[in-house]
Amino acid sequence: MLTTSRGRRIGIVSHRTGRRDLVIYDRDDPDSAAVTVKLTPDEASGIAELLDTARIVEYQADLSRQVEGLVTRQIPLAPGSPFDGRTLGDTQARSRTGASIVAVVRVGEVIASPRPDFDFHADDIVVVVGTAEGTEAVAEILATG
């Protein structure tokens, strides 16, 4: 359970049966639930993934501030990019630049550690970690091939 900055208490209740509930507690009675949402296993996994992947992106940003020479860059994949509809593996970004594509943000969803068979779509935000030169080279690859 946690209390938000606005004073709302929320939590996830894990039952012995494996069921999980998202609970928003009553402001006036912190022991009573104002809202309880029963989650399917896929929904619970989805929430966990959203929270975990957001932390990965935050961690990468923190890391780039701590390690001299390492930068994190968010590169929009423009419509018309030669990689719209193609896979991450097709870019050969890591072997060509030394920089790593560590996540993709698509319509507000963070896909952490995308696999080589991950398909890019126009308007994806590609999160790259590497040197300034390496991340610039990935931006160039995504723009021109």
Backbone as CSV, one residue per row, in Angstrom:
resi,resn,N_x,N_y,N_z,CA_x,CA_y,CA_z,C_x,C_y,C_z
1,MET,0.840,-1.156,0.000,0.000,0.000,0.000,0.894,1.230,0.000
2,LEU,0.381,2.295,-0.646,1.115,3.543,-0.634,0.133,4.695,-0.551
3,THR,0.648,5.813,-0.114,-0.145,7.034,-0.049,0.416,7.983,-1.087
4,THR,-0.457,8.471,-1.973,-0.019,9.377,-3.023,0.293,10.749,-2.444
5,SER,0.888,11.599,-3.255,1.223,12.950,-2.800,-0.022,13.758,-2.465
6,ARG,-1.169,13.334,-2.981,-2.436,14.012,-2.678,-3.175,13.365,-1.510
7,GLY,-2.531,12.403,-0.864,-3.122,11.797,0.323,-4.049,10.624,0.062
8,ARG,-4.126,10.139,-1.174,-4.962,8.975,-1.466,-4.175,7.710,-1.184
9,ARG,-4.797,6.771,-0.496,-4.154,5.480,-0.220,-4.633,4.477,-1.250
10,ILE,-3.673,3.810,-1.891,-3.992,2.778,-2.868,-3.140,1.556,-2.582
11,GLY,-3.612,0.415,-3.049,-2.850,-0.801,-2.832,-3.304,-1.915,-3.746
12,ILE,-2.528,-2.959,-3.766,-2.867,-4.190,-4.468,-2.980,-5.271,-3.404
13,VAL,-4.112,-5.954,-3.404,-4.334,-7.048,-2.461,-4.163,-8.350,-3.234
14,SER,-3.233,-9.185,-2.789,-3.014,-10.498,-3.400,-3.663,-11.552,-2.514
15,HIS,-4.632,-12.268,-3.061,-5.331,-13.306,-2.320,-4.598,-14.634,-2.462
16,ARG,-4.833,-15.544,-1.533,-4.199,-16.874,-1.595,-4.587,-17.619,-2.854
17,THR,-5.745,-17.304,-3.391,-6.225,-17.969,-4.612,-5.480,-17.505,-5.849
18,GLY,-4.690,-16.426,-5.700,-3.977,-15.866,-6.846,-4.655,-14.621,-7.405
19,ARG,-5.888,-14.380,-7.004,-6.596,-13.189,-7.459,-5.942,-11.945,-6.862
20,ARG,-5.959,-10.868,-7.632,-5.426,-9.598,-7.151,-6.473,-8.518,-7.349
21,ASP,-6.568,-7.621,-6.367,-7.500,-6.502,-6.423,-6.721,-5.204,-6.298
22,LEU,-7.089,-4.234,-7.112,-6.593,-2.871,-6.965,-7.580,-2.160,-6.056
23,VAL,-7.081,-1.577,-4.970,-7.954,-0.972,-3.974,-7.594,0.501,-3.806
24,ILE,-8.616,1.339,-3.860,-8.473,2.752,-3.528,-9.269,2.948,-2.242
25,TYR,-8.581,3.371,-1.212,-9.190,3.459,0.114,-9.963,4.765,0.287
26,ASP,-10.974,4.708,1.138,-11.817,5.854,1.470,-10.975,6.920,2.158
27,ARG,-11.146,8.171,1.763,-10.380,9.272,2.374,-10.715,9.429,3.857
28,ASP,-11.994,9.244,4.213,-12.435,9.465,5.594,-12.219,8.266,6.495
29,ASP,-12.157,7.067,5.906,-11.951,5.848,6.688,-10.878,5.011,5.991
30,PRO,-9.623,5.182,6.371,-8.527,4.525,5.660,-8.555,3.000,5.726
31,ASP,-9.443,2.425,6.551,-9.566,0.975,6.596,-10.654,0.450,5.668
32,SER,-11.393,1.350,5.017,-12.477,0.958,4.114,-12.110,1.289,2.679
33,ALA,-12.498,0.389,1.790,-12.227,0.603,0.371,-13.320,1.462,-0.244
34,ALA,-12.927,2.521,-0.933,-13.886,3.328,-1.685,-14.165,2.649,-3.019
35,VAL,-13.118,2.051,-3.602,-13.234,1.360,-4.888,-12.346,0.124,-4.844
36,THR,-12.892,-0.993,-5.304,-12.114,-2.215,-5.453,-12.299,-2.707,-6.879
37,VAL,-11.187,-2.941,-7.554,-11.223,-3.432,-8.922,-10.582,-4.811,-8.938
38,LYS,-11.377,-5.843,-9.255,-10.836,-7.201,-9.376,-10.077,-7.290,-10.695
39,LEU,-8.845,-7.764,-10.619,-7.985,-7.829,-11.787,-7.838,-9.263,-12.276
40,THR,-7.883,-9.445,-13.582,-7.544,-10.740,-14.153,-6.034,-10.895,-14.057
41,PRO,-5.515,-12.104,-14.205,-4.048,-12.260,-14.194,-3.355,-11.386,-15.241
42,ASP,-3.938,-11.264,-16.439,-3.333,-10.428,-17.478,-3.348,-8.952,-17.084
43,GLU,-4.435,-8.502,-16.455,-4.521,-7.105,-16.018,-3.497,-6.816,-14.921
44,ALA,-3.370,-7.742,-13.964,-2.386,-7.562,-12.890,-0.973,-7.517,-13.465
45,SER,-0.695,-8.405,-14.418,0.620,-8.403,-15.067,0.841,-7.111,-15.835
46,GLY,-0.208,-6.624,-16.490,-0.112,-5.375,-17.239,0.226,-4.199,-16.346
47,ILE,-0.425,-4.127,-15.187,-0.137,-3.043,-14.246,1.305,-3.152,-13.752
48,ALA,1.715,-4.369,-13.404,3.091,-4.565,-12.933,4.090,-4.170,-14.013
49,GLU,3.800,-4.537,-15.252,4.706,-4.204,-16.351,4.773,-2.703,-16.565
50,LEU,3.617,-2.032,-16.522,3.616,-0.576,-16.688,4.464,0.100,-15.620
51,LEU,4.286,-0.315,-14.383,5.039,0.295,-13.295,6.518,-0.035,-13.406
52,ASP,6.842,-1.257,-13.752,8.231,-1.673,-13.850,8.938,-1.000,-15.018
53,THR,8.272,-0.932,-16.182,8.930,-0.323,-17.338,9.126,1.169,-17.148
54,ALA,8.200,1.809,-16.459,8.395,3.236,-16.177,9.646,3.427,-15.330
55,ARG,9.872,2.513,-14.393,11.071,2.604,-13.561,12.332,2.385,-14.372
56,ILE,12.264,1.522,-15.381,13.433,1.280,-16.230,13.829,2.565,-16.940
57,VAL,12.846,3.269,-17.502,13.144,4.514,-18.205,13.699,5.544,-17.230
58,GLU,13.121,5.637,-16.020,13.641,6.554,-15.001,15.077,6.180,-14.624
59,TYR,15.322,4.882,-14.464,16.666,4.406,-14.119,17.667,4.791,-15.197
60,GLN,17.280,4.614,-16.461,18.184,4.962,-17.554,18.492,6.453,-17.539
61,ALA,17.488,7.271,-17.264,17.712,8.714,-17.199,18.650,9.054,-16.047
62,ASP,18.433,8.422,-14.887,19.322,8.645,-13.741,20.741,8.196,-14.062
63,LEU,20.859,7.062,-14.710,22.166,6.522,-15.059,22.923,7.469,-15.971
64,SER,22.224,8.032,-16.939,22.914,8.919,-17.877,23.412,10.181,-17.184
65,ARG,22.735,10.594,-16.108,23.209,11.750,-15.359,24.423,11.393,-14.501
66,GLN,24.571,10.107,-14.165,25.626,9.683,-13.259,26.895,9.232,-13.968
67,VAL,26.769,8.751,-15.180,27.916,8.195,-15.881,28.371,9.178,-16.952
68,GLU,29.564,9.700,-16.770,30.081,10.673,-17.719,30.218,10.048,-19.099
69,GLY,29.738,10.759,-20.092,29.838,10.283,-21.465,28.660,9.450,-21.920
70,LEU,27.791,9.052,-21.012,26.617,8.252,-21.369,25.408,9.168,-21.417
71,VAL,24.663,9.095,-22.511,23.463,9.917,-22.644,22.273,9.034,-22.986
72,THR,21.106,9.527,-22.635,19.857,8.895,-23.022,19.150,9.859,-23.956
73,ARG,18.659,9.340,-25.048,17.979,10.193,-26.029,16.677,9.549,-26.441
74,GLN,15.643,10.366,-26.569,14.346,9.894,-27.051,14.181,10.379,-28.484
75,ILE,14.060,9.429,-29.405,14.036,9.745,-30.835,12.664,9.376,-31.403
76,PRO,11.913,10.373,-31.884,10.623,10.036,-32.510,10.852,9.356,-33.860
77,LEU,10.107,8.297,-34.115,10.178,7.624,-35.407,9.151,8.299,-36.313
78,ALA,9.638,9.116,-37.209,8.768,9.937,-38.048,8.013,9.085,-39.071
79,PRO,6.796,9.488,-39.405,6.104,8.832,-40.520,6.995,8.946,-41.760
80,GLY,7.089,7.876,-42.496,7.959,7.861,-43.664,9.357,7.354,-43.383
81,SER,9.660,7.093,-42.103,10.955,6.521,-41.774,11.097,5.179,-42.488
82,PRO,12.300,4.865,-42.958,12.490,3.561,-43.598,12.267,2.389,-42.632
83,PHE,12.176,2.667,-41.328,11.972,1.592,-40.356,10.543,1.503,-39.853
84,ASP,9.640,2.332,-40.367,8.218,2.201,-40.043,7.744,0.855,-40.594
85,GLY,7.344,-0.054,-39.686,6.901,-1.387,-40.096,8.017,-2.413,-40.173
86,ARG,9.228,-2.013,-39.873,10.364,-2.949,-39.875,10.791,-3.226,-38.445
87,THR,11.677,-4.186,-38.289,12.068,-4.624,-36.948,13.278,-3.869,-36.425
88,LEU,13.420,-3.923,-35.111,14.592,-3.360,-34.447,15.855,-4.025,-35.003
89,GLY,15.825,-5.327,-35.189,16.987,-6.046,-35.718,17.422,-5.533,-37.078
90,ASP,16.452,-5.088,-37.882,16.783,-4.553,-39.201,17.669,-3.309,-39.117
91,THR,17.585,-2.574,-38.022,18.386,-1.350,-37.889,19.861,-1.647,-37.700
92,GLN,20.164,-2.774,-37.081,21.533,-3.120,-36.699,22.177,-1.971,-35.913
93,ALA,21.343,-1.265,-35.139,21.794,-0.054,-34.434,22.949,-0.329,-33.494
94,ARG,22.857,-1.364,-32.707,23.910,-1.632,-31.717,25.244,-1.904,-32.394
95,SER,25.233,-2.772,-33.405,26.501,-3.117,-34.055,27.032,-1.960,-34.913
96,ARG,26.153,-1.121,-35.432,26.582,0.001,-36.279,27.026,1.215,-35.479
97,THR,26.475,1.390,-34.255,26.728,2.643,-33.530,27.301,2.451,-32.135
98,GLY,27.142,1.266,-31.559,27.546,1.039,-30.173,26.499,1.500,-29.175
99,ALA,25.441,2.158,-29.641,24.357,2.613,-28.765,23.269,1.545,-28.723
100,SER,22.516,1.531,-27.633,21.487,0.512,-27.439,20.097,1.128,-27.405
101,ILE,19.171,0.485,-28.102,17.760,0.849,-28.010,17.217,0.089,-26.811
102,VAL,16.879,0.824,-25.741,16.514,0.188,-24.477,15.013,0.168,-24.228
103,ALA,14.268,0.977,-24.956,12.814,1.005,-24.770,12.178,1.716,-25.953
104,VAL,10.886,1.489,-26.095,10.086,2.211,-27.082,8.810,2.646,-26.378
105,VAL,8.450,3.907,-26.563,7.198,4.411,-26.009,6.218,4.512,-27.173
106,ARG,5.089,3.814,-27.020,4.063,3.791,-28.073,2.726,4.128,-27.446
107,VAL,2.165,5.242,-27.839,0.848,5.691,-27.352,0.788,5.603,-25.829
108,GLY,1.817,6.116,-25.169,1.849,6.157,-23.716,2.264,4.866,-23.042
109,GLU,2.447,3.783,-23.783,2.886,2.506,-23.224,4.387,2.370,-23.430
110,VAL,5.085,1.929,-22.387,6.525,1.739,-22.484,6.807,0.261,-22.736
111,ILE,7.521,-0.021,-23.807,7.970,-1.374,-24.109,9.460,-1.396,-23.785
112,ALA,9.811,-2.003,-22.649,11.200,-2.041,-22.208,11.933,-3.189,-22.879
113,SER,13.189,-2.975,-23.145,14.064,-4.001,-23.716,13.419,-4.712,-24.897
114,PRO,13.046,-3.967,-25.937,12.407,-4.627,-27.082,13.357,-5.632,-27.733
115,ARG,12.775,-6.723,-28.189,13.551,-7.791,-28.818,13.877,-7.428,-30.263
116,PRO,14.829,-8.121,-30.879,15.185,-7.815,-32.267,14.011,-7.941,-33.242
117,ASP,12.995,-8.768,-32.911,11.848,-8.925,-33.809,10.737,-7.900,-33.550
118,PHE,11.001,-6.914,-32.668,10.030,-5.871,-32.370,9.823,-5.005,-33.606
119,ASP,8.550,-4.798,-34.000,8.215,-3.969,-35.152,8.008,-2.519,-34.736
120,PHE,8.701,-1.608,-35.401,8.507,-0.182,-35.174,7.262,0.296,-35.908
121,HIS,6.638,1.335,-35.352,5.518,2.019,-35.997,5.820,3.506,-36.007
122,ALA,5.300,4.202,-37.006,5.449,5.656,-37.045,4.921,6.241,-35.739
123,ASP,5.580,7.268,-35.266,5.250,7.978,-34.026,5.697,7.260,-32.762
124,ASP,6.371,6.101,-32.881,7.016,5.504,-31.709,8.090,6.484,-31.228
125,ILE,8.348,6.470,-29.931,9.479,7.205,-29.368,10.504,6.149,-28.979
126,VAL,11.655,6.187,-29.611,12.701,5.196,-29.419,13.689,5.747,-28.386
127,VAL,13.882,5.009,-27.285,14.775,5.434,-26.211,16.123,4.743,-26.418
128,VAL,17.159,5.563,-26.579,18.495,5.068,-26.912,19.482,5.514,-25.838
129,VAL,20.392,4.610,-25.467,21.439,4.921,-24.500,22.785,4.637,-25.153
130,GLY,23.695,5.576,-24.999,25.040,5.412,-25.535,25.784,6.720,-25.445
131,THR,26.825,6.846,-26.228,27.535,8.115,-26.297,26.687,9.099,-27.104
132,ALA,27.038,10.364,-27.030,26.320,11.367,-27.818,26.427,11.042,-29.308
133,GLU,27.612,10.629,-29.728,27.814,10.285,-31.140,26.998,9.061,-31.532
134,GLY,26.967,8.065,-30.646,26.219,6.840,-30.939,24.723,7.081,-31.020
135,THR,24.196,7.875,-30.096,22.752,8.137,-30.121,22.378,8.992,-31.330
136,GLU,23.265,9.907,-31.711,23.033,10.712,-32.923,23.032,9.809,-34.154
137,ALA,23.943,8.829,-34.187,24.008,7.898,-35.317,22.735,7.048,-35.396
138,VAL,22.169,6.647,-34.261,20.907,5.889,-34.274,19.788,6.770,-34.824
139,ALA,19.752,8.035,-34.416,18.743,8.960,-34.948,18.858,9.055,-36.477
140,GLU,20.074,9.126,-36.974,20.308,9.205,-38.412,19.844,7.926,-39.102
141,ILE,20.149,6.775,-38.516,19.721,5.490,-39.081,18.193,5.428,-39.163
142,LEU,17.529,5.812,-38.071,16.065,5.739,-38.053,15.435,6.711,-39.050
143,ALA,16.125,7.809,-39.324,15.587,8.803,-40.255,15.843,8.453,-41.713
144,THR,17.022,7.874,-41.990,17.411,7.694,-43.393,17.701,6.252,-43.788
145,GLY,17.874,5.388,-42.808,18.226,4.009,-43.119,19.687,3.848,-43.089
